[in-house]
Amino acid sequence: MIRSRFRNALVWIALLVGTPLFSELAQGEGPSDLESICRDEVKRDCSFVQPSTGDNASDSKNSALFRCLLKHESDASPACREQLKNVPVAELPKLPPKAVPGFAALGILGLLPATTPTVSYGGWVTPEQGSRGVEYNRLTIQVPVYQDDKDTFSMSAGGTSLHFGEQHTLSGSGIPVPEDLWKVEFGGSYSRKLEDDKLIGGRISFGSASDHPFADFDVITIGASAFYSWASTERSRWMLTILFSNNNPIINYVPIPGFIYMYWTPNFVGMFGFPFSSIVWTPLEPWMFTLSVFGPTINSEIAYGNPKKIQFFTGFSWLQQSYLRENRPDPKDRLYFDEKRVPLGMRFPVAKALKSELSVGYAFDRSVYEGTRFGNKDDGAASLGNSWYAAWNLRLEF
């Protein structure tokens, strides 16, 4: 019955709201010989680019060709890709943060609003019966509400379910672990473009993460973030941030000041700072290496292939989730589910707007514990044992 209620809740959430992680490239100029070197790609992908008239006709056409070819770079010939990589910095378009794939991570932190409607669904299961059996489902919807040349405002809604195959008890304290845990969250994000390529914005969210969501005030989750960003060069930006939450992996109820230095080239995007860092590196097509760290959460990956066709990947993840168990003696306590993973999977498009990801892997060092902060097990812990798992993700962009 609980699972049925959650499925119905997810359907209701799906009728409401929710962000793509990328936007279109800003205008810029490309080299004069793009059309001759990338002749086949122009015919295949960019034949719609028409010559302009007037004094700057050639530059205007080159700008449009460069933007188009860069969008289809993964499908281009080696000679054309090499030409795009070797364009001098001065001729590269000035990219807003949302145009760079690595900036997708900022959406995770709630620092950039949605620009197109997006629905994503994913989950995983460890099929073993008994203590190792766990099932997880997640649905997120993001929708832009208002956009113009300077302002972007979006709303989002999402929910997750975590189900344990059997009852667990925390050693030492004897506290029973709920078999079903839920998260529901609603939020709104806003950004404004200022003069001199500066950006300012923020996000507010409200929800619940508990075995009985919204049962009382002690299981309510609130979050807020704000940022101020400016360009330092054509390839880099700075961002000052402040994050606040009563349910995060670093510290609760205390505003966390931070910073991010962003630097990108055609085959590298780096975001270095606190409390979040990330890199995306493609040293040689079609290889891609990624790493992101946010508090105790770590994700690393080695991928091979074109994600527009098929891409294979493996890596390592350290995942952690926290919940506010109803009727816990200390309101500061959080119930943590912690595990590490090694996946092997593939990504491929199902349709033009629908992307999928399937993987299998091994989950280890898995435990549930309760304490006042991450790693604190004063109220006891329960081991779930190592297990194989299967995971899936679907993403639909309208």
SULJO-V508866 format. One record per pair of residues at least 12 apart in sequence whose ideal C-beta (glycine too) atoms are under 6 Angstrom apart, sorted by the first residue. I is the first residue (numbers start at 1). J is the second residue. D is the distance in Angstrom with one decimal. If there is no record, write none. Layout:
# SULJO-V508866
i=[I I]
j=[J J]
d=[D D]
This chain:
# SULJO-V508866
i=[2 6 10 10 13 13 14 16 17 17 17 17 17 18 18 18 18 18 18 19 19 19 19 19 20 20 20 20 21 21 23 23 23 25 25 25 26 26 26 26 27 28 29 29 29 29 30 30 31 34 37 37 38 38 41 41 41 45 46 46 49 49 49 74 74 85 89 94 98 100 100 102 102 105 105 110 110 110 111 111 113 113 113 113 114 114 114 115 116 117 117 118 118 119 119 120 120 121 121 122 122 123 123 124 124 124 125 126 126 128 130 131 131 132 132 132 133 134 135 136 137 138 139 140 141 142 143 150 150 151 152 153 154 155 156 157 158 159 160 161 162 163 164 168 168 170 170 170 171 172 173 173 177 178 181 181 182 183 184 184 184 185 185 186 187 187 188 189 197 198 199 200 201 202 202 203 204 205 206 207 208 208 209 209 209 209 210 210 210 211 211 212 215 218 219 219 221 222 223 224 225 226 227 227 228 235 236 237 238 239 240 241 242 242 243 247 249 249 249 249 249 250 250 258 258 259 260 261 267 268 275 276 277 278 279 286 286 286 287 288 289 296 296 297 298 299 300 300 301 301 302 302 307 310 310 311 312 313 314 316 317 318 319 320 321 322 322 323 332 333 333 335 336 337 338 339 339 340 340 341 341 342 342 343 343 344 345 345 353 353 354 355 356 357 358 359 360 361 362 363 363 364 366 367 367 368 369]
j=[180 161 139 159 157 159 141 157 141 143 155 156 157 140 141 142 143 156 157 107 114 118 142 154 115 116 118 397 104 107 98 99 115 67 93 99 93 94 95 96 63 93 59 62 63 91 62 66 87 65 80 83 69 80 69 76 80 72 65 68 64 65 68 306 308 266 234 234 112 264 269 269 280 278 292 189 203 225 225 227 152 154 189 191 142 144 154 144 397 143 398 142 397 141 396 140 395 139 394 138 393 136 137 136 389 391 390 387 389 387 166 384 385 384 385 387 165 164 163 162 161 160 159 158 157 156 155 192 193 192 191 190 189 188 187 186 185 184 183 182 181 180 179 368 382 380 381 382 380 380 379 380 368 211 211 323 213 209 207 208 213 205 207 206 203 205 204 203 231 230 229 228 227 225 226 225 224 223 222 221 220 221 221 247 323 324 323 324 326 325 326 326 326 331 324 326 247 246 245 244 243 242 239 241 240 264 263 262 261 260 259 258 255 257 256 322 295 296 297 320 374 275 295 274 275 273 273 273 282 281 295 294 293 292 291 304 305 306 304 303 302 320 374 320 318 317 315 316 313 315 314 315 347 346 348 347 346 345 344 342 341 340 339 338 337 334 336 335 372 370 372 370 369 368 367 363 366 364 365 361 363 361 362 359 361 361 358 359 396 397 396 395 394 393 392 391 390 389 388 387 389 386 384 381 383 382 381]
d=[5.1 4.8 4.7 5.6 4.8 5.6 5.9 4.8 5.7 4.6 4.1 5.9 4.9 5.8 2.9 3.2 5.2 4.1 5.4 5.4 2.7 5.8 3.7 5.6 5.8 4.4 4.9 5.3 3.4 5.0 4.1 5.6 4.8 5.0 5.5 5.1 5.3 5.4 6.0 5.6 5.9 2.4 5.7 5.9 5.1 5.4 4.6 2.8 5.6 5.2 5.9 4.8 5.5 3.9 5.9 5.0 5.3 4.3 5.9 3.9 4.6 5.4 5.9 5.2 5.9 4.5 5.7 6.0 5.8 5.3 5.6 2.9 4.6 4.7 5.9 6.0 3.7 5.0 6.0 5.0 4.7 3.9 3.7 5.4 4.2 4.9 3.6 5.6 5.7 4.7 4.3 4.9 5.1 5.2 4.6 5.0 4.5 5.1 5.0 5.1 3.7 5.3 4.1 5.3 5.3 3.7 5.9 4.1 4.5 5.3 5.7 5.8 5.6 5.8 4.7 4.1 2.7 5.8 4.5 5.3 4.9 4.5 5.7 3.8 5.3 4.4 5.9 5.7 4.7 5.3 5.1 4.9 5.2 5.0 4.9 5.1 5.4 4.7 4.4 5.7 4.4 5.3 5.0 5.9 4.2 3.1 6.0 5.4 4.9 4.0 4.8 4.0 5.2 3.5 5.6 5.0 5.0 4.4 5.0 5.5 5.5 5.5 3.3 5.6 5.9 3.5 5.8 4.2 4.5 4.6 4.4 5.1 5.9 5.8 3.8 4.9 5.2 4.3 5.8 4.8 5.6 5.9 5.2 5.7 4.8 5.7 5.8 4.9 5.6 5.9 5.7 4.5 5.2 5.2 4.5 5.6 4.6 5.6 4.2 4.7 4.8 5.3 5.4 4.8 5.0 5.7 4.5 4.5 5.8 4.4 5.5 4.4 5.5 5.3 4.6 5.6 3.8 5.2 6.0 5.6 5.3 5.7 4.5 4.9 5.3 4.7 3.8 5.9 4.5 5.1 5.9 4.8 5.1 4.0 5.2 5.9 5.2 5.7 5.7 4.4 5.8 5.5 5.4 5.7 4.3 5.0 4.9 5.1 5.3 3.6 5.8 6.0 5.1 6.0 4.5 4.5 5.0 5.7 5.0 5.8 4.5 5.1 5.7 5.0 4.8 4.4 5.2 4.5 4.7 5.4 5.9 4.9 5.5 5.4 5.4 5.2 4.0 5.6 4.8 5.4 5.1 5.4 5.2 4.4 3.6 5.9 5.6 2.6 5.8 5.2 5.1 4.7 5.4 4.1 5.5 4.9 5.1 5.8 5.9 5.3 5.0 4.3 4.0 5.3 5.3 4.9 3.6]
